[in-house]
Amino acid sequence: MYLADQWKDYKLLHAGDGKKLERWGDITLLRPDPQAVWPMLRTTPAVCADAIYIRADTGGGHWEYRCDLPESWQLAYHDLRFLVRPTGFKHTGLFPEQAANWDWMRQRVQNRPQARVLNLFAYTGGATCACAAAGASVVHVDAARGMVQWARQNLALSGLSGQSVRFLVDDTMKFVLREGRRGNMYDGIVMDPPSYGRGPGGELWKIEQDLYPLAAAATALLSHNPLFFLINSYTTGLAASVLQDVLRVALGANCAHIEAAELCLPIADGRGLVLPCGASARAWW
């Protein structure tokens, strides 16, 4: 497993009964999590959460606030800083388990001055900030304009506004194909595709049918001396080995190392448990 266990500002306090209780800085949130199928400790002070996300029977849900909370606040991970904000779709704009991937990418990039990295489905820019902090030039692509703006804020909060980062609101496949025609190449590629989505022009994305074609097209953008290709997924039913096989087939013989595992967070309730939070496949040279 890839364990994100280096956080100081974030902690997964308890998990069970389909929920997780988390500390984000000084604020505790209780959110649903379908992976937490075991019972939560009876002593868990869930009622002390500052905010609870309540799912609606018809889908979606809402936050129930137990005290006055700021609209947003900041969280630090080493030298990076991120804006956290509870959203109407349960998320906070940050996936703390991704810190395991941020650390790995930074290690790959720091030995290559001016490496070029392409971040697809880049969301609020955790990977963008991590790679930029290691000295990479990053192209950040996401279909949601609001998320791209959030990523700009995170870059500025992390003191990285002077780094070479290009933000684009675009459909990922269309962008990758255009980059291929232009002959643009990258030393590292990271993608975190959703299960289902639409591009800015209404382009339909379904991970089961679209992931491999995108990965295959993206391999044409790898430089002659690449660093890494990372695929992350939160889609239930897509095992880590599936992502590994996608990379193995897409890259063919052009890969020195490849592995895949679950992304996990340690649960600080004394039982030695971890919460699986998705899967990642990593190829590197």
C-alpha positions as CSV (number, residue, x, y, z in Angstrom):
1,M,0.0,0.0,0.0
2,Y,0.9,3.7,-0.4
3,L,0.4,5.1,3.1
4,A,0.0,8.9,3.5
5,D,1.4,9.0,7.1
6,Q,3.4,12.3,7.1
7,W,0.6,14.7,7.8
8,K,0.7,17.1,10.8
9,D,-2.3,19.3,10.0
10,Y,-4.6,16.5,9.1
11,K,-5.5,13.3,11.0
12,L,-8.1,10.6,10.4
13,L,-9.3,10.2,13.9
14,H,-11.8,7.4,13.6
15,A,-13.5,5.3,10.9
16,G,-16.3,2.8,10.9
17,D,-20.1,2.3,10.3
18,G,-19.7,3.9,6.9
19,K,-18.2,7.2,8.3
20,K,-14.9,8.8,9.0
21,L,-14.1,11.5,11.6
22,E,-11.3,13.7,10.5
23,R,-9.3,16.6,11.9
24,W,-8.5,19.3,9.4
25,G,-6.3,21.7,11.3
26,D,-8.4,22.7,14.3
27,I,-11.7,21.7,12.7
28,T,-13.3,18.2,12.8
29,L,-15.6,16.9,10.1
30,L,-17.7,13.7,10.0
31,R,-18.3,12.4,6.4
32,P,-19.6,9.2,4.9
33,D,-17.1,6.7,3.6
34,P,-18.3,3.4,2.0
35,Q,-15.0,1.7,2.6
36,A,-15.3,1.9,6.4
37,V,-17.6,-1.2,6.8
38,W,-16.3,-2.2,10.2
39,P,-17.9,-0.8,13.4
40,M,-16.6,2.4,14.8
41,L,-15.4,2.4,18.4
42,R,-18.2,3.0,20.8
43,T,-16.1,5.7,22.5
44,T,-15.8,7.7,19.3
45,P,-16.9,11.3,20.0
46,A,-18.7,11.7,16.6
47,V,-21.2,14.1,18.2
48,C,-18.2,16.5,18.8
49,A,-17.7,17.0,15.1
50,D,-17.8,20.6,14.0
51,A,-19.7,19.7,10.9
52,I,-21.4,16.5,9.6
53,Y,-22.3,15.7,6.0
54,I,-25.8,14.3,5.8
55,R,-26.6,12.2,2.7
56,A,-30.0,12.7,1.1
57,D,-32.1,9.7,0.1
58,T,-32.4,11.0,-3.4
59,G,-28.6,11.6,-3.8
60,G,-26.2,14.3,-2.8
61,G,-26.5,15.8,0.6
62,H,-25.7,18.8,2.8
63,W,-23.5,19.9,5.7
64,E,-24.9,20.3,9.2
65,Y,-22.8,22.7,11.1
66,R,-22.6,22.4,14.9
67,C,-20.7,25.6,15.4
68,D,-19.7,28.7,13.4
69,L,-17.0,27.7,10.9
70,P,-15.1,29.9,8.5
71,E,-16.1,29.5,4.8
72,S,-12.6,28.2,4.2
73,W,-9.3,27.7,6.0
74,Q,-5.7,26.6,5.2
75,L,-3.9,23.4,5.7
76,A,-0.2,22.8,5.5
77,Y,1.7,19.7,4.2
78,H,5.4,20.3,4.7
79,D,6.1,23.5,2.6
80,L,2.8,23.3,0.7
81,R,-0.4,25.1,1.8
82,F,-3.9,24.4,0.6
83,L,-7.3,26.0,0.9
84,V,-9.9,23.7,2.4
85,R,-13.6,24.3,1.9
86,P,-16.5,22.0,2.6
87,T,-18.4,21.6,-0.7
88,G,-22.0,20.5,-1.4
89,F,-20.7,17.2,-2.8
90,K,-19.0,16.1,0.4
91,H,-15.4,16.9,-0.6
92,T,-13.2,19.6,0.9
93,G,-11.0,20.4,-2.2
94,L,-8.2,18.2,-0.9
95,F,-7.6,14.4,-0.8
96,P,-5.0,14.0,2.0
97,E,-4.2,10.4,0.9
98,Q,-2.6,11.9,-2.2
99,A,0.3,13.1,-0.1
100,A,1.9,9.7,-0.7
101,N,1.9,10.4,-4.5
102,W,3.0,14.0,-4.0
103,D,6.1,12.8,-2.1
104,W,6.9,10.2,-4.7
105,M,6.6,12.7,-7.6
106,R,8.7,15.3,-5.8
107,Q,11.5,12.7,-5.4
108,R,11.4,11.9,-9.1
109,V,11.4,15.5,-10.2
110,Q,14.0,17.0,-7.8
111,N,16.8,15.2,-9.6
112,R,15.8,16.7,-13.0
113,P,16.0,20.5,-13.1
114,Q,13.3,22.1,-15.3
115,A,11.4,18.8,-15.8
116,R,8.1,19.2,-17.6
117,V,5.1,17.7,-16.0
118,L,1.5,17.3,-17.3
119,N,-1.2,17.1,-14.7
120,L,-4.6,15.9,-16.2
121,F,-7.9,16.0,-14.3
122,A,-5.8,18.2,-12.1
123,Y,-8.6,19.3,-9.7
124,T,-7.3,21.8,-7.0
125,G,-3.7,21.3,-7.8
126,G,-2.1,19.2,-5.1
127,A,0.2,17.4,-7.6
128,T,0.8,20.6,-9.5
129,C,2.0,22.3,-6.3
130,A,4.2,19.3,-5.3
131,C,5.9,19.1,-8.7
132,A,6.3,22.9,-9.0
133,A,7.9,22.9,-5.5
134,A,10.4,20.4,-6.7
135,G,11.3,22.7,-9.6
136,A,9.2,21.3,-12.4
137,S,7.4,23.3,-15.1
138,V,3.8,22.1,-14.9
139,V,0.8,22.2,-17.3
140,H,-2.4,21.9,-15.2
141,V,-5.5,20.8,-17.1
142,D,-9.0,20.4,-15.7
143,A,-12.5,20.8,-17.2
144,A,-13.9,22.7,-14.2
145,R,-13.1,26.5,-14.3
146,G,-13.8,26.8,-10.5
147,M,-11.3,24.0,-9.7
148,V,-8.7,25.6,-11.8
149,Q,-9.1,28.9,-9.9
150,W,-8.9,27.0,-6.6
151,A,-5.6,25.5,-7.9
152,R,-4.3,29.0,-8.6
153,Q,-5.0,29.9,-5.1
154,N,-3.2,26.9,-3.7
155,L,-0.2,27.6,-5.8
156,A,-0.1,31.2,-4.5
157,L,-0.6,30.0,-0.9
158,S,2.3,27.7,-1.3
159,G,4.5,30.6,-2.4
160,L,4.9,29.1,-5.9
161,S,3.4,31.9,-8.0
162,G,6.8,32.5,-9.6
163,Q,7.1,28.9,-10.8
164,S,6.3,28.0,-14.4
165,V,2.7,26.7,-14.2
166,R,0.2,26.9,-17.0
167,F,-3.4,26.5,-16.1
168,L,-5.9,25.4,-18.7
169,V,-9.7,24.7,-18.7
170,D,-10.0,22.0,-21.3
171,D,-11.1,18.5,-22.2
172,T,-8.2,16.2,-21.4
173,M,-8.4,14.0,-24.5
174,K,-8.7,16.9,-26.8
175,F,-5.8,18.6,-25.1
176,V,-3.6,15.5,-25.2
177,L,-4.2,14.9,-28.9
178,R,-3.5,18.6,-29.7
179,E,-0.2,18.4,-27.7
180,G,0.7,15.3,-29.8
181,R,0.2,17.2,-33.0
182,R,2.2,20.1,-31.7
183,G,5.1,17.8,-30.8
184,N,5.1,18.9,-27.1
185,M,6.6,16.4,-24.7
186,Y,6.7,15.9,-21.0
187,D,9.0,14.2,-18.5
188,G,6.2,13.3,-16.2
189,I,2.5,12.7,-16.6
190,V,-0.1,12.3,-13.8
191,M,-3.8,11.8,-14.2
192,D,-6.6,11.4,-11.7
193,P,-9.7,10.7,-13.8
194,P,-13.3,10.6,-12.4
195,S,-15.6,7.7,-12.9
196,Y,-17.9,9.9,-15.0
197,G,-17.8,13.5,-16.1
198,R,-18.2,16.0,-18.8
199,G,-15.7,18.3,-20.4
200,P,-16.2,22.1,-20.8
201,G,-17.8,21.5,-24.2
202,G,-20.1,18.7,-22.9
203,E,-17.6,15.9,-23.8
204,L,-18.7,12.7,-22.1
205,W,-16.1,10.8,-20.0
206,K,-16.6,7.2,-18.8
207,I,-13.6,5.7,-17.1
208,E,-14.2,2.1,-18.2
209,Q,-14.2,3.0,-21.9
210,D,-12.1,6.1,-22.0
211,L,-9.2,5.5,-19.6
212,Y,-7.1,3.3,-21.8
213,P,-7.4,5.4,-25.0
214,L,-6.3,8.5,-23.0
215,A,-3.4,6.7,-21.4
216,A,-2.3,5.3,-24.7
217,A,-2.5,8.8,-26.4
218,A,-0.6,10.3,-23.5
219,T,2.3,8.0,-23.9
220,A,3.1,9.7,-27.1
221,L,3.8,12.9,-25.1
222,L,6.5,11.3,-23.0
223,S,10.0,12.7,-23.5
224,H,12.9,10.5,-24.7
225,N,14.2,10.4,-21.1
226,P,10.9,10.3,-19.0
227,L,10.6,10.3,-15.2
228,F,7.2,8.9,-14.4
229,F,3.6,8.2,-15.5
230,L,1.1,8.0,-12.6
231,I,-2.6,7.1,-12.8
232,N,-4.8,7.4,-9.8
233,S,-8.5,6.4,-9.5
234,Y,-11.2,6.5,-6.9
235,T,-13.6,4.4,-9.1
236,T,-15.1,1.5,-7.1
237,G,-14.5,-1.7,-8.9
238,L,-11.3,-0.7,-10.6
239,A,-8.5,-2.5,-8.7
240,A,-5.0,-1.2,-8.5
241,S,-3.9,-4.1,-10.8
242,V,-6.3,-2.8,-13.5
243,L,-4.5,0.6,-13.5
244,Q,-1.2,-1.2,-13.6
245,D,-2.3,-3.3,-16.6
246,V,-3.5,-0.1,-18.4
247,L,0.0,1.4,-18.0
248,R,1.7,-1.8,-18.9
249,V,-0.2,-2.2,-22.2
250,A,-0.1,1.5,-23.0
251,L,3.7,1.8,-22.4
252,G,4.6,-1.6,-23.8
253,A,8.4,-2.2,-23.6
254,N,9.0,1.4,-22.9
255,C,9.0,1.1,-19.1
256,A,11.7,0.3,-16.7
257,H,9.5,-0.1,-13.5
258,I,5.8,-0.4,-12.8
259,E,3.8,-1.1,-9.7
260,A,0.4,-0.4,-8.2
261,A,-1.2,-0.4,-4.8
262,E,-4.0,1.1,-2.7
263,L,-3.7,4.6,-1.4
264,C,-4.4,4.5,2.4
265,L,-4.6,6.7,5.4
266,P,-3.7,5.5,8.9
267,I,-6.6,5.6,11.4
268,A,-5.6,7.0,14.8
269,D,-8.0,5.1,17.0
270,G,-5.4,2.7,18.4
271,R,-6.6,-0.4,16.4
272,G,-3.8,-0.3,13.8
273,L,-6.3,0.1,10.9
274,V,-5.9,1.9,7.6
275,L,-8.6,3.3,5.4
276,P,-8.3,2.5,1.7
277,C,-8.9,5.6,-0.4
278,G,-8.4,4.6,-4.0
279,A,-5.7,3.1,-6.1
280,S,-2.6,4.3,-7.9
281,A,-0.3,2.8,-10.6
282,R,3.2,4.2,-11.0
283,A,5.6,3.7,-13.9
284,W,9.1,5.2,-13.7
285,W,12.4,5.1,-15.5
